[in-house]
Amino acid sequence: MENVFDILEERGFIEQVTDRDSVREQMERPITCYIGFDPTAPSFHVGSLLPIMSLVHMQRAGHRPIALVGGGTGLVGDPSGKTETRPIMSREEIDGNAESLKSQLARFIDFSEGKALMLNNADWLVRLGYIDFLRDIGRHFSVNRMLAAESYRARLETGLNFIEFNYMLLQAYDFWYLYKHHNCLLQMGGNDQWGNILAGADLIRRLEGAVVHGLTLPLLTTSAGIKMGKTHKGALWLDPALTPPYDYYQYWINQDDRDVERFLALFTFLPMEEVRRLGRLEGAEIRQAKEVLAFEATRICHGEEEARKARAAARGLFGRGGSAIPESAPGYEIPKHELEAGIPAYILFERTGLCKTRSEARRLIDQGGGYLNDRKIDTFDRIINTDDLQQEAILLRAGKKRYMVVTPADA
């Protein structure tokens, strides 16, 4: 079987590694690795997908991944990559989020029969005695070295509070705990976690005399410089109740042409030969590659049936020609009495989320980018009412790619 290190490297997952040759050699036989996930929301978003996919690759290659939900560290808040202090969350909020994240991870990783572990660091961190922790763990950390770490150094200008300053110690303790109790030899994480990962490896060396390793993943942005998972509607969530599968599909199919090959390598399991073939497509054919990316990414996250429905809906919208409005297209319900009375187009575009503000909607329509039932809207204040219903729905479009199906609802 191919070494998973080579797979991760070829597909673009590896940013930094403590010792390339040693880690690759270590992966020649089954090992246990882990990644920590902050329970700051009840759902993962697309920005969390890269670490999740890296654990899936590890498991597919015969290794045992640990998905560590930070129920304990979440009470502190990771300063890495942040310009300001995170709001302190209650234990109840964190525990609720942690349970939701566990169920989402199970869609990607097989936790049956010990093939993977899902742990919560609150199980050991909240029981720590402060004096014992300072004496046994804190004495191994140099404040000068901690302040030199990028995650802390970047925050010194805006302010770093004492509770955040402890985060590195707690994450290092996690690595030691997982090494001691589960023989975990590798910690993986985003590149902003490099300093924390090194601190954990150093703590294990000091306490146990053992050598463990770390590997970081790139912090992704699109070719346009936009952070992964950010859309005009906000974060793109993996929870279908927060981001419907159709919207998830549309996010991937609307990616920049320059990103298609890279994202096919990172967010699908297609063989690299096929990834490269699709990446070579140009002009109108690049749409085929984007459709493959969108279908595969949606299938992995939401299942085959939802991916097929989203693809059918997208094909129907982009090649309508009078065809029926797909049931799985994104929708917005408006009280029937409001639609009977009529509502200006620019207000409806803002209310449905196709535009962030009414002024943005006015500009869009004035510039010829607003469509009603596939016909360009002539004036921004054009009244839309029940006379515009087709098949009991109204189809709005902003620009070339963003649709919304508006349906009347009884109040």
C-alpha positions as CSV (number, residue, x, y, z in Angstrom):
1,M,0.0,0.0,0.0
2,E,1.2,3.5,-0.8
3,N,2.6,5.4,2.1
4,V,0.0,8.0,3.3
5,F,2.7,10.6,3.7
6,D,3.2,10.5,-0.1
7,I,-0.5,10.7,-0.7
8,L,-0.8,13.7,1.6
9,E,2.2,15.4,0.0
10,E,1.0,14.8,-3.5
11,R,-2.4,16.1,-2.8
12,G,-1.2,19.3,-1.1
13,F,-2.0,18.6,2.5
14,I,1.5,19.2,4.0
15,E,2.8,22.6,5.0
16,Q,5.4,21.8,7.7
17,V,6.6,18.6,9.3
18,T,9.0,18.1,12.3
19,D,11.2,15.5,10.5
20,R,10.1,14.5,7.0
21,D,12.1,11.3,6.7
22,S,11.2,10.1,10.2
23,V,7.5,10.8,9.8
24,R,7.4,9.1,6.5
25,E,9.1,6.1,8.0
26,Q,6.8,6.1,10.9
27,M,3.8,5.9,8.5
28,E,5.1,2.7,7.0
29,R,3.3,0.9,9.9
30,P,-0.1,1.7,11.6
31,I,0.1,4.6,14.0
32,T,-2.3,6.7,16.0
33,C,-2.6,10.4,15.1
34,Y,-4.8,13.2,16.3
35,I,-6.3,16.6,15.4
36,G,-8.1,18.9,17.8
37,F,-11.3,20.7,16.9
38,D,-12.6,23.7,18.8
39,P,-16.4,23.5,19.8
40,T,-17.0,27.2,19.2
41,A,-20.1,26.5,17.0
42,P,-22.7,23.8,16.7
43,S,-21.4,22.8,13.3
44,F,-18.1,22.6,11.3
45,H,-17.7,24.9,8.3
46,V,-15.8,24.4,5.1
47,G,-12.7,25.8,6.8
48,S,-12.6,22.7,9.0
49,L,-12.8,20.4,6.0
50,L,-9.1,20.1,5.3
51,P,-8.1,18.6,8.7
52,I,-11.2,16.3,8.6
53,M,-10.1,15.1,5.1
54,S,-6.5,14.5,6.3
55,L,-7.8,12.2,9.1
56,V,-9.9,10.3,6.5
57,H,-6.8,9.8,4.4
58,M,-5.0,8.5,7.5
59,Q,-7.8,6.0,8.3
60,R,-8.0,4.8,4.7
61,A,-4.3,4.0,4.8
62,G,-4.8,1.9,7.9
63,H,-3.9,4.3,10.7
64,R,-6.0,5.1,13.7
65,P,-7.2,8.8,13.9
66,I,-8.3,10.5,17.1
67,A,-10.7,13.4,16.6
68,L,-10.3,15.4,19.8
69,V,-13.1,17.8,20.6
70,G,-11.8,20.6,22.7
71,G,-14.5,20.8,25.4
72,G,-11.8,21.7,27.9
73,T,-9.6,24.0,25.9
74,G,-12.7,25.6,24.5
75,L,-13.3,27.1,28.0
76,V,-10.0,29.0,27.5
77,G,-10.0,29.9,23.8
78,D,-7.2,29.4,21.3
79,P,-5.4,32.8,20.5
80,S,-3.8,31.2,17.4
81,G,-4.7,33.1,14.2
82,K,-6.9,35.5,16.1
83,T,-6.5,39.3,16.4
84,E,-8.7,39.7,19.5
85,T,-9.8,37.7,22.5
86,R,-12.5,35.1,21.8
87,P,-15.7,35.5,23.8
88,I,-15.8,33.1,26.8
89,M,-18.4,30.5,26.3
90,S,-20.4,28.7,29.0
91,R,-19.8,25.0,29.8
92,E,-23.3,24.2,28.6
93,E,-22.7,25.9,25.2
94,I,-19.4,24.1,24.7
95,D,-20.8,20.7,25.7
96,G,-23.8,21.1,23.4
97,N,-21.5,22.1,20.5
98,A,-19.2,19.2,21.2
99,E,-22.0,16.7,20.9
100,S,-23.1,18.2,17.5
101,L,-19.5,18.1,16.2
102,K,-19.2,14.5,17.2
103,S,-22.2,13.4,15.1
104,Q,-20.8,15.4,12.1
105,L,-17.4,13.8,12.3
106,A,-19.0,10.3,12.2
107,R,-20.2,11.1,8.7
108,F,-16.6,11.2,7.5
109,I,-14.7,8.9,9.9
110,D,-15.5,5.3,10.8
111,F,-15.5,5.0,14.6
112,S,-16.7,1.4,14.8
113,E,-14.6,-1.4,16.3
114,G,-11.8,0.9,17.5
115,K,-10.9,2.1,14.0
116,A,-10.9,5.7,15.3
117,L,-11.5,7.4,18.6
118,M,-13.6,10.5,19.4
119,L,-12.5,12.1,22.6
120,N,-13.3,15.2,24.5
121,N,-10.3,16.8,26.4
122,A,-12.7,18.1,29.1
123,D,-12.6,14.6,30.4
124,W,-9.1,15.1,31.7
125,L,-8.5,18.9,31.7
126,V,-11.3,20.0,33.9
127,R,-10.1,17.7,36.7
128,L,-6.6,19.1,36.8
129,G,-5.4,20.7,40.0
130,Y,-4.0,24.1,39.3
131,I,-1.0,23.8,41.7
132,D,-0.2,20.3,40.5
133,F,-0.4,21.4,36.9
134,L,2.0,24.3,37.4
135,R,4.4,22.1,39.3
136,D,4.4,19.1,37.0
137,I,3.7,20.7,33.6
138,G,4.3,24.5,33.8
139,R,7.9,24.2,34.9
140,H,8.8,22.7,31.6
141,F,7.8,25.8,29.6
142,S,10.0,28.9,29.0
143,V,8.0,32.1,28.9
144,N,10.6,33.6,26.5
145,R,10.1,30.7,24.1
146,M,6.3,31.0,24.4
147,L,6.3,34.7,23.6
148,A,8.5,34.0,20.5
149,A,5.8,31.7,19.1
150,E,3.9,33.3,16.2
151,S,0.5,32.7,17.8
152,Y,1.5,34.8,20.8
153,R,3.8,37.3,19.2
154,A,1.1,38.4,16.8
155,R,-1.3,39.1,19.7
156,L,1.1,41.1,21.9
157,E,0.2,44.4,20.2
158,T,-3.6,44.0,20.5
159,G,-3.4,42.3,23.9
160,L,-3.0,38.8,25.2
161,N,-4.7,37.8,28.4
162,F,-3.5,35.3,31.0
163,I,-6.1,32.7,30.3
164,E,-5.2,32.6,26.6
165,F,-1.5,32.4,27.6
166,N,-2.2,29.1,29.2
167,Y,-3.6,27.6,26.0
168,M,-0.3,26.3,24.7
169,L,0.3,24.4,28.0
170,L,-3.1,22.8,27.8
171,Q,-2.7,21.7,24.2
172,A,0.7,20.3,24.9
173,Y,-0.8,18.4,27.9
174,D,-3.4,17.0,25.5
175,F,-0.6,15.6,23.2
176,W,1.1,14.1,26.3
177,Y,-2.1,12.6,27.5
178,L,-2.9,11.0,24.2
179,Y,0.6,9.7,23.9
180,K,0.5,8.2,27.4
181,H,-3.0,6.7,27.2
182,H,-3.4,5.9,23.4
183,N,0.2,5.7,22.1
184,C,-0.5,8.7,19.8
185,L,2.7,9.5,17.9
186,L,1.6,12.3,15.6
187,Q,-0.3,15.6,16.0
188,M,-1.7,17.3,12.9
189,G,-3.4,20.7,12.6
190,G,-3.5,24.0,10.8
191,N,-0.3,25.8,10.2
192,D,-1.2,28.3,12.9
193,Q,-0.9,25.4,15.4
194,W,2.8,24.8,14.7
195,G,4.1,26.4,17.9
196,N,1.5,24.5,20.0
197,I,2.4,21.2,18.3
198,L,6.1,21.7,18.9
199,A,5.4,22.5,22.5
200,G,3.6,19.2,22.9
201,A,6.4,17.2,21.3
202,D,8.9,18.9,23.6
203,L,6.8,18.2,26.7
204,I,6.6,14.5,25.8
205,R,10.4,14.4,25.2
206,R,10.9,16.0,28.7
207,L,8.4,13.8,30.5
208,E,8.8,10.5,28.7
209,G,12.1,10.7,26.8
210,A,10.1,9.8,23.7
211,V,10.2,11.3,20.2
212,V,6.9,12.2,18.6
213,H,6.1,14.3,15.6
214,G,3.9,17.1,14.2
215,L,2.6,17.9,10.8
216,T,0.7,21.1,9.8
217,L,-1.8,21.7,7.0
218,P,-1.9,24.8,4.9
219,L,-4.3,27.6,5.8
220,L,-6.3,27.8,2.6
221,T,-7.6,30.8,0.7
222,T,-9.0,30.9,-2.8
223,S,-7.1,32.4,-5.7
224,A,-9.2,35.6,-5.1
225,G,-7.7,35.8,-1.6
226,I,-11.0,34.8,0.1
227,K,-10.8,32.6,3.2
228,M,-12.2,29.1,2.5
229,G,-15.9,28.7,3.5
230,K,-16.8,32.4,3.4
231,T,-19.7,33.4,1.1
232,H,-22.0,36.3,0.6
233,K,-24.4,34.6,3.1
234,G,-21.7,34.1,5.7
235,A,-20.0,30.8,6.7
236,L,-20.7,27.7,4.7
237,W,-21.6,25.0,7.3
238,L,-21.4,21.3,7.0
239,D,-24.7,20.9,8.9
240,P,-27.5,20.7,6.2
241,A,-29.9,22.5,8.5
242,L,-27.6,25.6,8.4
243,T,-26.4,25.3,4.8
244,P,-28.7,23.2,2.5
245,P,-26.9,20.6,0.3
246,Y,-27.9,22.6,-2.8
247,D,-26.1,25.7,-1.5
248,Y,-23.1,23.6,-0.5
249,Y,-23.0,22.2,-4.1
250,Q,-23.3,25.7,-5.5
251,Y,-20.3,26.9,-3.4
252,W,-18.1,24.3,-5.0
253,I,-19.3,24.7,-8.6
254,N,-18.8,28.4,-8.4
255,Q,-15.1,28.2,-7.4
256,D,-12.5,30.1,-9.5
257,D,-11.2,28.2,-12.5
258,R,-7.7,28.5,-11.0
259,D,-8.6,26.6,-7.9
260,V,-10.4,23.6,-9.4
261,E,-7.5,21.2,-9.7
262,R,-6.2,22.1,-6.2
263,F,-9.6,21.6,-4.6
264,L,-10.2,18.4,-6.4
265,A,-6.9,17.1,-4.9
266,L,-7.8,18.3,-1.4
267,F,-11.6,17.8,-1.1
268,T,-12.2,14.6,-3.1
269,F,-10.8,11.1,-3.2
270,L,-10.5,11.0,-7.0
271,P,-7.2,9.5,-8.3
272,M,-4.6,12.1,-9.0
273,E,-4.5,11.1,-12.6
274,E,-8.1,12.1,-12.9
275,V,-7.5,15.2,-10.9
276,R,-4.8,16.3,-13.3
277,R,-6.9,15.5,-16.3
278,L,-9.8,17.6,-15.1
279,G,-7.4,20.3,-14.1
280,R,-6.2,20.6,-17.7
281,L,-9.6,21.4,-19.1
282,E,-10.1,24.9,-20.3
283,G,-12.7,27.2,-21.6
284,A,-16.3,25.9,-21.5
285,E,-15.0,22.4,-20.6
286,I,-13.9,23.6,-17.1
287,R,-17.6,23.5,-16.2
288,Q,-17.3,19.7,-16.3
289,A,-14.4,19.7,-13.8
290,K,-16.4,22.1,-11.5
291,E,-19.4,19.8,-11.6
292,V,-17.2,16.8,-10.6
293,L,-15.8,18.8,-7.8
294,A,-19.2,20.0,-6.6
295,F,-20.7,16.5,-6.8
296,E,-17.9,14.7,-5.1
297,A,-17.6,17.3,-2.3
298,T,-21.3,17.2,-1.7
299,R,-21.4,13.4,-1.8
300,I,-18.7,13.1,0.8
301,C,-20.4,15.5,3.1
302,H,-24.1,14.8,2.6
303,G,-24.3,11.5,0.8
304,E,-25.0,10.2,-2.7
305,E,-28.7,11.0,-2.8
306,E,-28.3,14.7,-1.8
307,A,-25.5,15.1,-4.2
308,R,-27.6,13.8,-7.1
309,K,-30.5,16.0,-6.1
310,A,-28.3,19.1,-5.9
311,R,-26.7,18.3,-9.3
312,A,-30.1,17.8,-10.9
313,A,-31.3,21.1,-9.4
314,A,-28.3,23.0,-10.7
315,R,-28.5,21.5,-14.1
316,G,-32.2,22.4,-14.2
317,L,-31.5,26.0,-13.3
318,F,-28.6,26.5,-15.6
319,G,-30.4,25.0,-18.6
320,R,-34.0,25.8,-17.8
321,G,-35.5,26.4,-21.2
322,G,-39.0,26.4,-19.6
323,S,-38.3,23.3,-17.5
324,A,-39.8,22.7,-14.1
325,I,-38.3,24.4,-11.1
326,P,-36.3,21.8,-9.2
327,E,-37.6,20.9,-5.8
328,S,-34.2,21.0,-4.2
329,A,-33.3,24.5,-5.4
330,P,-32.7,27.1,-2.5
331,G,-36.0,28.6,-1.5
332,Y,-37.5,31.5,0.5
333,E,-41.1,31.7,1.7
334,I,-43.0,35.0,1.8
335,P,-46.4,35.5,3.4
336,K,-49.1,35.1,0.8
337,H,-50.8,38.4,1.7
338,E,-47.5,40.3,1.2
339,L,-47.0,38.8,-2.3
340,E,-50.7,39.6,-3.2
341,A,-50.1,43.2,-2.2
342,G,-46.8,43.3,-4.2
343,I,-43.3,44.0,-3.1
344,P,-40.6,46.0,-5.0
345,A,-37.9,43.8,-6.6
346,Y,-35.0,45.4,-4.8
347,I,-36.6,44.8,-1.4
348,L,-37.3,41.1,-2.3
349,F,-33.7,40.6,-3.4
350,E,-32.5,41.9,0.0
351,R,-35.0,39.9,2.0
352,T,-34.2,36.6,0.2
353,G,-30.4,37.1,0.9
354,L,-29.5,37.4,-2.8
355,C,-28.2,40.9,-1.8
356,K,-26.9,42.0,1.5
357,T,-28.6,45.4,1.5
358,R,-31.3,47.2,-0.4
359,S,-28.8,49.6,-1.9
360,E,-26.8,46.7,-3.2
361,A,-30.0,45.2,-4.7
362,R,-30.8,48.5,-6.4
363,R,-27.3,48.7,-8.0
364,L,-27.5,45.1,-9.1
365,I,-30.9,45.6,-10.9
366,D,-29.9,49.0,-12.3
367,Q,-26.8,47.4,-13.8
368,G,-28.8,44.6,-15.5
369,G,-27.9,41.8,-13.0
370,G,-31.4,41.1,-11.6
371,Y,-33.7,38.5,-13.2
372,L,-37.3,37.5,-12.6
373,N,-38.3,34.1,-14.1
374,D,-35.3,34.3,-16.4
375,R,-36.1,37.8,-17.7
376,K,-34.1,40.8,-16.8
377,I,-35.8,43.2,-14.4
378,D,-36.0,46.7,-16.0
379,T,-36.4,48.9,-12.9
380,F,-35.2,48.3,-9.3
381,D,-38.7,49.1,-7.9
382,R,-40.6,46.8,-10.3
383,I,-43.5,45.4,-8.3
384,I,-43.4,41.6,-7.9
385,N,-46.7,39.9,-7.0
386,T,-48.8,36.8,-7.5
387,D,-49.2,37.6,-11.2
388,D,-45.5,36.6,-11.5
389,L,-46.1,33.1,-10.1
390,Q,-45.1,30.2,-12.3
391,Q,-45.8,26.7,-11.1
392,E,-46.7,28.3,-7.8
393,A,-43.2,29.9,-7.4
394,I,-41.1,32.8,-8.5
395,L,-37.5,32.4,-9.7
396,L,-35.1,35.2,-8.9
397,R,-31.6,35.4,-10.1
398,A,-28.7,37.7,-9.1
399,G,-26.0,37.7,-11.7
400,K,-25.2,34.5,-13.6
401,K,-25.2,31.9,-10.9
402,R,-27.2,32.8,-7.7
403,Y,-30.8,31.7,-7.7
404,M,-33.7,31.8,-5.2
405,V,-37.1,30.2,-5.5
406,V,-39.7,32.3,-3.8
407,T,-43.0,30.7,-2.8
408,P,-46.1,32.1,-1.1
409,A,-46.9,30.8,2.4
410,D,-50.1,31.2,4.5
411,A,-49.5,33.5,7.4
